[in-house]
Amino acid sequence: MESVDRGIWDVVLNGPFVLVNIVNDVQEPKPFSQWTADENRRAQYDVKARNIISSALTLYEFYRISVCTSAQEMWEILRVTHEGTADVKRACKNSLIQEYECFGCSKEKLYMMCRNDSHISSIISQV
């Protein structure tokens, strides 16, 4: 997305560009007829980003993010879906470490079980 326009990636990371007028310390949406050319271009970044994301997905993935109202929201749903939250990543890492440690134990036990067969024990000792 950044290769298309740097502003598109900025919208994905930081959220859409929202145009507001401040009247009596109250923010109101700025009417489209009052937008400048630059504001219109910046407001289109979110639309372009949502289009790029939607075009790159399978139908199943598209249904997952089709209710999102911004590219940032779409990106966050996809990120959590495919990477997981910090807790999920930590649990996965711990699980992999535990499996590796068990594999190390299993290798020693396997060697003890197969030490009578010289061919198998030589293969295991090389591992």
C-alpha positions in Angstrom: 0.0 0.0 0.0 2.8 2.3 0.8 4.1 1.9 -2.8 0.8 3.3 -4.1 0.9 6.3 -1.8 2.5 6.9 1.6 -0.7 8.5 2.8 -2.6 5.2 2.3 -0.3 3.3 4.7 -0.5 6.2 7.2 -4.4 5.9 7.2 -4.1 2.1 7.9 -1.8 2.7 10.9 -3.4 5.9 12.3 -7.0 5.9 11.2 -8.9 7.9 8.6 -8.5 11.6 8.1 -11.6 13.2 9.6 -12.6 16.7 8.6 -14.2 18.8 11.3 -15.2 22.4 11.9 -15.0 23.7 15.4 -17.9 25.8 16.3 -18.3 27.1 19.9 -15.8 24.4 21.1 -17.9 21.7 19.5 -16.6 19.6 16.6 -18.9 19.1 13.7 -18.3 17.2 10.5 -17.2 19.5 7.7 -19.6 19.6 4.8 -18.3 18.0 1.6 -19.0 21.2 -0.3 -16.4 23.0 1.9 -13.6 20.6 1.4 -10.4 21.8 -0.3 -8.7 19.7 -3.0 -6.0 18.6 -0.5 -8.6 17.6 2.1 -10.5 15.6 -0.5 -7.3 13.8 -1.5 -6.5 13.0 2.1 -10.0 11.8 2.8 -9.7 9.4 -0.2 -6.8 7.6 1.4 -9.1 5.5 3.6 -11.3 4.6 0.7 -8.3 3.5 -1.4 -6.8 1.5 1.5 -10.1 -0.3 2.1 -10.3 -1.1 -1.6 -6.7 -2.5 -1.7 -7.3 -4.6 1.4 -10.7 -5.9 0.2 -9.2 -6.8 -3.3 -6.4 -8.9 -1.8 -8.7 -11.2 0.3 -10.5 -14.4 -0.3 -14.3 -14.3 0.0 -14.2 -15.9 3.5 -11.7 -13.2 4.7 -13.7 -10.5 3.0 -16.8 -11.5 5.0 -14.8 -11.2 8.2 -13.9 -7.5 7.5 -16.9 -6.4 5.4 -18.6 -4.6 8.3 -15.6 -2.5 9.1 -15.8 1.2 8.6 -12.1 2.1 8.2 -9.0 0.5 6.8 -7.4 0.7 10.2 -10.2 -1.5 11.7 -9.9 -3.9 8.8 -6.1 -4.2 9.3 -6.5 -4.8 13.0 -9.0 -7.6 12.5 -6.8 -9.3 10.0 -3.7 -8.8 12.1 -5.3 -10.4 15.2 -6.8 -13.2 13.1 -3.6 -14.2 11.6 -1.0 -13.3 14.2 -3.1 -13.5 17.4 -3.0 -11.3 20.4 0.1 -10.9 22.5 -1.2 -13.6 24.9 -1.8 -16.0 22.0 1.8 -15.4 20.7 3.2 -16.0 24.2 1.3 -19.2 24.6 2.3 -20.5 21.2 6.0 -19.7 21.9 5.8 -21.5 25.3 4.1 -24.5 23.6 6.9 -24.7 21.0 9.6 -24.5 23.7 7.9 -27.2 25.6 7.7 -29.4 22.5 11.3 -28.8 21.8 12.4 -29.7 25.3 10.3 -32.9 25.2 11.9 -33.8 21.9 15.3 -33.6 23.5 14.1 -36.0 26.3 12.6 -38.3 23.8 15.9 -38.5 21.8 17.8 -39.7 24.9 15.1 -42.3 25.7 15.0 -43.5 22.1 18.8 -43.9 22.2 18.5 -46.0 25.3 15.8 -48.2 23.8 17.6 -48.8 20.5 21.2 -49.0 21.8 21.3 -52.7 21.0 20.8 -52.0 17.3 24.1 -50.4 16.2 22.7 -49.0 12.9 19.8 -47.2 14.6 21.9 -46.0 17.5 24.5 -44.5 15.1 21.7 -42.6 13.3 20.3 -41.3 16.5 23.7 -40.2 17.9 24.3 -38.2 14.7 21.0 -36.3 15.3 
